Amino acid sequence: MANPQFTCTVKVQPLPEQTDAGKGLHAFAYTINIRNSGDITAQLIARRWTITDARGHVDEVRGLAVVGHQPVLQPEQEFEYTSWAQLRTPQGTMQGSFLCVTELGEVFDTPVDEFLLADTSVLH
């Protein structure tokens, strides 16, 4: 029996050129590395994100693909992409999941654990 599984790692970086603190806009790039850690070829189809600012305002983002791609990954293969998010506060969090399907048509979710959107160089 196949064991479909993708694992993800995340790196966050502030985007000063897209940030305007005076207008309450704080931007962050996030780079997601997705690795097929299972034993069957599978494809990432869609994503779902929950983005929460420090005041508790929540934005939901859903859609097909990631940055225009629906990568097909063989076991141990990786795909990496960078995107960005904008908050109304200097920090917040993001979490979500990817909808995936194996080459045999089995659907599975890949969770992305909550991560911090913040400029860690200014945190105490």
Buried (B, 14 or more C-beta within 10 A) or exposed (E): EBEBBBBBBBEBBBBEEEBEEEEEEBBBBBBBEBBBBBEBBBBBBBBBBBBBBBEEEEBEEEEEEBEEEBBBBEBEEBBEBEBBBBBBBBBBBBBBBBBBBBEEEEEBEBEBEEBEBBBEEEEE
